[in-house]
């Protein structure tokens, strides 16, 4: 079977969805080599993914997935013609986007979250309106829907009225590089390069309101009296949206030298910093999956995360769950992990056990089953 996959989110500086596409494709190539994967992307995407890929199984798109409205017109009017000409049987939009015209192939969409419906105040108004419009049409057009968590599936059923039988829950997994690292010289080097001189709490994610950075910073500031300058807070991530107001809020806080903003980090630094941290703190207001939480557990790093959305589902009993709107609750969990070595070790072991339940190969096998079901349903018995 020939499956087209939109890979336009895979870039050098990628975040959650780009990593999802990259790792899912690698898993599909391992577990389903008998099938063909036709990649749709721009040159900057394809050159990261096409090692050994026949040129006939690539289509170079002219427009980015973020180009509106011209990219939308290309997606819905031109791309279906390309797919039919290349005898594609299933089209997968791993970043939600699929052609709304789908004659000749079955469409599968991965929906990562419903933030536009549930937390519209945390994203730009125009984008929220666009995503609401798009998602309503995608759930009607897709023959099958993949949700990355049971939480997102429940949201799809509750908010958009999707038939649960059309939705497959397929969890993501951590990338192979996220594992316990015992190389003390490498850990010391990454600390030195980022100006980290003390035990530290770590957070990674796009700089945007949904990540609840103000709550995290308030929690850390409230601990100063107990920490007595013995710990730092390191925040990594690229600029997202609605950052002006966020930076204004942060600017009003008395951060001091203990707080370090690294900006966007190269992929190779993230597992090292995860391993070097005394805890990973991820008090997000809403996540469709929350991959950084799983990456932390995969490194054996004690995890403190939100008790909302998908995060309890992903963390299981391997994390301290906090009320993200309460800086006091976040601070109390941070202090417990900092001062209790036994708790840190317990969370480390529980996290490694929980993370081992997630696998990209298993995610790829389940995704391949969804492709086959969608194709068989379209073509009939």
Secondary structure, 3 states (H helix, E strand, C coil): CEEEEECCCCCCCCCHHHHHHHHHHHHHHHHCCCCEEEEEECHHHHCCCCCCCCHHHEEECCCCCCCCCHHHHHHHHHHHHHHHHCCCCEEEECCCCCCCCCCCCEEEEEECCCHHHHCHHHCCHHHHHHHHHHHHHHHHHCCEEEECCHHHHHHHHHHHCCCHHHEEECCCCCCCCCCCCCCHHHHHHHHHHCCCCCEEEEEECCECHHHCHHHHHHHHHHCHHHHCCCEEEEEECCECCCHHHHHHHHHCCCCCCCEEEEECCCHHHHHHHHHHCCEEEECCCCCCCCHHHHHHHHCCCCEEEECCCCHHHHHCCCCEEECCCCHHHHHHHHHHHHHCHHHHHHHHHHHHHHHCCCCHHHHHHHHHHHHHHHHHHHHCC
